[in-house]
């Protein structure tokens, strides 16, 4: 039986809901640029998952990934079995940064850096994946991250140790920040997943886009920098649960919309 909704009753319930927020709170949300509807929708849609990812629980994949990643690598993924992925434009739906192991950070000379020190326990426990989730910027393991169908590991073509070290420090500076439901790369107190890479590699001329007065960057914008002569190379690639070894750049190019690749190559982003 379909339940009928009485209009006046519905309006009343909505008024009761919003009365829980004070005027000061709503004004503060507006001032901070938080899109309340995006927040509410994102949290609801994020609960819908129809199955587990095709790479989830695959020991050979985890072993290969762990043996491939280096500090500062960028991780792109796709989860078509999650409702949230359906509403993200383009192919890839999420991006994260791998900050490395204790041994790597010691070699880079930043293990005892004041920015790294609070996260040493997490890094020792293998929680080196830094990602912006609806609950905020967190640190997770590679095993946790692999509940996905697609994976691309990107690495800067010119990977000087100083660049890697700075990328790690910039990434760790974002841990604990709230999720940016306004998707504005120019905000500094809140952050969305693709903004992690934007801030970690600030010298890259990212192909950003201006939407509704905000400067945004999508996971596909990040991926586009691994096509052609972009700033990144693809070190490992899985699509629909299967590894792709030949022509990775061209393969990813084929997954992206042509306008995204054109922005990356033409340098006509909003930045």
C-alpha positions, 0 to 999 in steps of 0.5 A, spaced: 500 500 500 502 506 498 502 511 503 498 518 502 502 524 504 498 530 506 501 536 504 499 541 510 502 535 514 508 534 510 509 542 510 508 542 518 514 536 519 519 540 514 518 546 519 519 542 525 525 539 522 528 546 520 526 549 527 531 545 530 536 550 526 537 556 529 537 563 525 545 564 527 546 556 525 543 557 518 546 564 517 553 561 519 552 555 514 550 560 508 556 564 510 561 558 510 558 556 503 555 549 505 550 546 501 545 543 506 541 540 500 548 536 498 550 534 505 543 531 506 543 528 500 550 525 500 549 522 507 543 519 505 545 516 498 552 514 501 548 508 505 546 505 498 551 499 496 548 494 492 554 489 492 561 489 494 567 491 489 570 486 484 577 488 487 575 487 494 578 481 498 582 480 492 589 478 495 593 478 489 591 485 487 592 487 494 599 484 494 600 488 487 598 494 489 602 494 496 608 493 492 607 498 487 605 504 491 610 510 493 609 516 498 605 521 494 601 517 489 594 518 487 589 513 487 583 513 483 577 509 483 570 507 481 564 504 485 558 503 480 555 499 485 554 505 490 548 510 489 553 516 490 557 514 484 551 515 479 551 522 481 558 524 480 559 526 473 564 522 468 568 515 469 572 516 476 568 517 482 573 518 488 580 520 489 585 519 494 593 520 496 597 515 499 602 518 504 607 512 504 610 507 509 615 509 515 621 507 511 619 511 506 618 517 510 624 516 514 628 516 507 625 522 505 627 526 511 620 527 514 618 522 519 619 526 525 616 532 521 611 536 526 606 535 521 607 527 520 608 526 528 601 526 530 599 520 524 605 516 525 601 510 529 596 510 523 602 510 518 605 504 522 598 501 522 598 501 514 593 507 514 596 511 509 590 512 504 588 519 506 581 520 503 576 525 504 569 522 505 562 524 507 565 524 515 571 528 513 578 527 511 580 520 514 586 515 514 585 508 511 588 502 509 589 499 502 585 493 504 579 498 506 580 502 499 579 496 495 572 495 495 572 498 488 571 496 481 576 500 478 583 503 480 588 507 477 595 509 481 598 515 478 605 518 479 608 524 477 613 524 471 618 528 475 618 525 482 623 529 485 624 527 493 622 534 495 616 534 491 614 527 494 615 530 501 611 536 500 605 532 497 605 528 503 606 534 508 600 537 504 596 531 504 597 530 512 595 537 513 588 536 510 586 530 515 581 532 520 578 537 516 570 537 514 568 534 507 566 540 502 559 539 500 560 546 496 565 542 492 569 549 492 577 548 491 578 555 493 575 553 500 581 551 505 577 549 512 573 544 508 575 539 502 572 534 497 576 528 495 579 531 488 581 537 492 586 533 496 590 532 490 589 539 488 593 542 494 598 536 494 600 538 488 599 545 487 604 547 482 600 542 477 596 547 472 589 543 474 584 543 469 579 546 474 572 548 472 567 554 474 560 552 476 555 556 480 560 561 481 565 556 484 571 553 482 571 545 482 575 539 480 573 532 479 576 526 479 576 525 472 580 532 471 585 529 475 585 522 471 586 527 465 593 529 467 595 522 466 593 522 459 598 524 453 603 528 456 600 530 462 604 531 469 602 524 471 604 517 469 599 511 470 603 505 474 597 500 475 590 500 472 584 496 473 578 496 470 571 492 471 575 488 476 581 486 471 588 489 470 590 493 464 597 493 462 598 495 455 596 503 453 594 505 460 594 512 458 590 511 452 585 506 455 584 511 461 583 517 455 577 512 452 574 512 459 574 520 460 569 525 456 573 528 450 571 535 454 575 533 460 581 531 456 581 537 452 581 542 458 587 538 461 591 539 454 589 546 453 590 549 459 583 552 459 581 551 466 578 556 471 584 556 476 
